[in-house]
Every structure is written in structure tokens, then in C-alpha cells.
Amino acid sequence: MLFFLNFKSNKIARMLSNQRKKFSLPSGVTYLNGSYMGPLLKEVEKKGIEGIKRKRNPAALPPSDFFTGSEKLRQEFAKLVRVKEPNRIAIIPSVSYGLANVAANINLHSSQNIVVAAEQFPSNVYSWMQRCKEAGATLKEIEPPVELHHRGKIWNERLLDAIDKNTKLVALGNVHWADGTKFDLTAIRQRTREVGALLVIDGTQSVGALPFDVSKLQPDALVCAGYKWLLGPYSIGLAYYSEYFDAGTPIEQNWITRKNSEDFSRLVKYQEDYQPGALRYEVGERSNFILVPMMTAALQQIIAWKPENIQQYCKKISAKAINQLRESGYWVEDEKFRGHHLFGVRLPKEVDMEKIKLRLQQNKISVSVRGDAIRVSPNVYNSESDLAKLVKALKR
Ligand SMILES: Cc1ncc(COP(=O)(O)O)c(C=O)c1O
């Protein structure tokens, strides 16, 4: 850890140091692709192996363990996104699942619309397409401007303008998954309140690396896949559902989400009622003895690092590279309208994307190409030299 004095606030601020030793990334690979998948922390790997081994002897697995691990996981996620009641958090297998629960519990009329950003990740589009089709409602997909100048600012303005008195729901990421464009959720929440629309956030590409405060923003739902910025395993995610969904109908009916499911001897005393809060929306077999402890350990590490420190770390290691790329004609969004952990690099006209892709591959630099942007997504296991390698490959 490195400490420095922040003169403005007169506080000792804590700057994260490189955390690569906590991961098992192979040497020789420049991994700038956390948006694709977060690498495994050694500690998380250990928890997974312990979880596998637990099934060697089911006699040592008491019924109470079906509840305690899940409860711990909900508590950690609640801490991370600042939710007071952990039972507002539901364990889900994927974003599509979490959003299907939202889609199944909104009353949509043909005169109404749902607002999304253009080219959003499909899991945060198909549910809305389907619901709009069923109701004869309109799905508004809001495009960014073609011009790059002030792209993020203008895209945000267009989103605000698109929300009208007929808007039932706005479904967005905090940042756009393909190029990190940041959406001003505070302004969007304000606008949704003015027109009485719901706000649903897909936090998959931000929560974990960018601070998110449910108690301040008060979205109606927040849904996150666990395997990217939350550094968890694949096939587990977490969702927050507000009181709006308290009396809703979950997309599946399973035993553990029902009242008194703790009492294994009376499970066939079938119950009308569910467990409190948002637990009705949890996936069957949510107690997963391998994935749940892995996800919990990953969240504990992120909470210890703090998302604001992760964001600052990414800013520090990428600042020089972004300046150099801009000087060479590449385009990166203004700082205010992008993430530091996730940003798109757009090529000068004369540069051929196919050649660049090949060069990145030859240099073992892992980034993603999404649309017309190279998506660069560093994290605490990266260093300034990783970004310098990227610059070298792009500039050559
Ligand atoms: C913004 C966003 N949401 C969700 C997902 C994953 O969705 P699902 O969990 O439904 O597979 C991704 C994967 O890339 C993503 O980028």
C-alpha cells in the first residue's frame, strides 16, 4: 500500500498498489479485459476447491448451511452497494434471470414506452423487447450522436429527452458495456421520478469497480452478473429489488424461497407465503456450496479495496496512455463521461481495425473489440506498463 497526503481534504488518502500477486494471471499476457471476464483471485479459487470437497461427505453439511452461506453473501453485496436490508438482495444465476423477474412484474400498456440506450447488452434488451411486443408498447433505443465531439454529453441529453410521461421504465447500465460511456444516473433518476417511471440498472460493467450507492440513487432494481467486476465465478449474480417488487410473482417457484423453508421436516406443509424482502426472486438451488463462498470471498476483497480506490487506481495507470493515444489521433471520451476501468478507444480513419486486432493478438494483449471501439478495461492487477504496451501496439 502506498499512502499520500490529500491537501484539499487534509486526510490521509490511501492509494492502492498493484494487486497482481493476489491473482494467477500468466506472465507474458497483458490482460486489459476485465469487461470480458474478471480473472480468478487465488483466495476465490481456494474457496471453490473447498466447496467442491465439501460434497465428499454430505453428512457434514447440515440443513442450516443451506441458509447461512447465502445470508453472508447477501450481507456482503448489501454492504458493497449500500443497501440497509440484506433481504432486499437476491441471488440470481444471470442478468437475464434478474431482469426477467422485473419484466414479469410490470404492468405495461400499449400507450407506454420503455427507454434503453442503443446497442445495450442483449440480456438488458430482449426482456424489454418481449414485454413491449406482448403489450403493444414501444421500445425506445436511444442512439448516441454520430459525431464524436461531446458524444457522451449529447447521448445523456438524448436519454433525458426520451423519458416522457408515457415512460414506464428506463433500463440502463451505469456505463455502456461496449465503450464505457457513463450515464448520469442521478439526473436520469430525477427525470424518471418527474414522470413516474421505474429505473432499473444493469450494474454488470460497473459495480465492483465504480462506487454504487443504492441508498442515494434509489433505483427500483439493480442487477449484476458476478463474473466481471465483482471477480466472482460464472453463473452467479446478485440483484437488489426495491419495495416496488415486494408483492410480485417470481419467474420460478422453488421450495427455499417459501416461508419456513428452514424446517426441512415440514417442507410439504406447502406455504402460500414467501421469505421476506426480495428473497422470492432467488434462483432454485441458490445455496450453491461452490459458487456462493467463491462469490462471497470476491466481494470481501473488493470491499477491502473499495471501489473508489479501484477507480482511482485505474485512472492513475491509464492517464498517460490515454494522452499518448489522443496525440496519435485515437479518440477517447472526456473523463466526465466514461469509466476509468472501462473506456473505448476509437481509431483514426487511416488505421485499419483488422490490422490492429492482429497486432494486439501477436503482442498477447487481451482487449475486446465492440462495435467500432477497442474496449480497454484495466483493473488492480494491471500496471502502467500494461497500458504502455497497448499504446506501443496501437501506435506502431
Ligand atoms: C452489461 C452486461 N450485462 C450483462 C451481461 C451478462 O448477461 P447474462 O448474465 O444474462 O449472461 C454482460 C456480459 O457481457 C454485460 O456486459
Ligand as a Chemical Component Dictionary entry (heavy atoms), coordinates in Angstrom:
data_LIG
# 
_chem_comp.id                   LIG 
_chem_comp.type                 NON-POLYMER 
_chem_comp.pdbx_formal_charge   0 
_chem_comp.three_letter_code    LIG 
# 
loop_
_chem_comp_atom.comp_id 
_chem_comp_atom.atom_id 
_chem_comp_atom.alt_atom_id 
_chem_comp_atom.type_symbol 
_chem_comp_atom.charge 
_chem_comp_atom.model_Cartn_x 
_chem_comp_atom.model_Cartn_y 
_chem_comp_atom.model_Cartn_z 
_chem_comp_atom.pdbx_ordinal 
LIG C1 C1 C 0 -23.704 -5.091  -19.426 1  
LIG C2 C2 C 0 -23.790 -6.577  -19.354 2  
LIG N1 N1 N 0 -24.844 -7.133  -18.748 3  
LIG C3 C3 C 0 -24.959 -8.464  -18.628 4  
LIG C4 C4 C 0 -24.006 -9.312  -19.145 5  
LIG C5 C5 C 0 -24.177 -10.786 -18.965 6  
LIG O1 O1 O 0 -25.540 -11.144 -19.056 7  
LIG P1 P1 P 0 -26.038 -12.580 -18.599 8  
LIG O2 O2 O 0 -25.696 -12.707 -17.160 9  
LIG O3 O3 O 0 -27.507 -12.546 -18.840 10 
LIG O4 O4 O 0 -25.326 -13.588 -19.445 11 
LIG C6 C6 C 0 -22.899 -8.772  -19.812 12 
LIG C7 C7 C 0 -21.878 -9.635  -20.407 13 
LIG O5 O5 O 0 -21.020 -9.206  -21.157 14 
LIG C8 C8 C 0 -22.788 -7.366  -19.897 15 
LIG O6 O6 O 0 -21.737 -6.790  -20.486 16 
# 
loop_
_chem_comp_bond.comp_id 
_chem_comp_bond.atom_id_1 
_chem_comp_bond.atom_id_2 
_chem_comp_bond.value_order 
_chem_comp_bond.pdbx_ordinal 
LIG C1 C2 SING 1  
LIG C2 N1 SING 2  
LIG C2 C8 DOUB 3  
LIG N1 C3 DOUB 4  
LIG C3 C4 SING 5  
LIG C4 C5 SING 6  
LIG C4 C6 DOUB 7  
LIG C5 O1 SING 8  
LIG O1 P1 SING 9  
LIG P1 O2 DOUB 10 
LIG P1 O3 SING 11 
LIG P1 O4 SING 12 
LIG C6 C7 SING 13 
LIG C6 C8 SING 14 
LIG C7 O5 DOUB 15 
LIG C8 O6 SING 16 
# 
